[in-house]
């Protein structure tokens, strides 16, 4: 019985060590990307922000001045934006 409990405890410790190692590696990757400057994630974020601003700010305001512009569908934009934010 004691060996089963020891095995479970060792397995639990190795799982915690693995999670700690993965977390540390993710932090290193984030720091490396931050040091690089302008990255693909930032470019994608700016592009998606522009599309959302286009639909909620430019499209409703510009018709007041007689300018009609096409609406960009936001279904896929929201999905990509949530993935980019980590949800």
HUBEL-V833524 format. One record per residue. N is the residue number from 1. SS is DSSP state (H for helix, E for strand, - for the rest). PHI is phi in whole degrees, -180 to 180 (* if undefined). Layout:
n,ss,phi
N,SS,PHI
N,SS,PHI
This chain:
n,ss,phi
1,-,*
2,H,-64
3,H,-66
4,H,-65
5,H,-67
6,H,-63
7,H,-62
8,H,-63
9,H,-64
10,H,-64
11,H,-64
12,H,-64
13,H,-65
14,H,-66
15,H,-65
16,H,-65
17,H,-63
18,H,-63
19,H,-63
20,H,-65
21,H,-66
22,H,-64
23,H,-64
24,H,-64
25,H,-67
26,H,-63
27,H,-63
28,H,-64
29,H,-63
30,H,-63
31,H,-64
32,H,-62
33,H,-67
34,H,-67
35,H,-69
36,H,-69
37,-,100
38,-,-79
39,-,-115
40,H,-64
41,H,-64
42,H,-68
43,H,-62
44,H,-64
45,H,-62
46,H,-65
47,H,-64
48,H,-67
49,H,-64
50,H,-62
51,H,-64
52,H,-66
53,H,-63
54,H,-57
55,H,-74
56,H,-100
57,H,-117
58,H,-69
59,H,-62
60,H,-72
61,H,-87
62,H,-64
63,H,-62
64,H,-64
65,H,-103
66,-,88
67,-,-103
68,-,-106
69,-,-125
70,-,-74
71,-,-90
72,-,-96
73,-,-61
74,-,-101
75,H,-58
76,H,-78
77,H,-62
78,H,-63
79,H,-60
80,H,-65
81,H,-64
82,H,-67
83,H,-64
84,H,-63
85,H,-80
86,-,97
87,-,-98
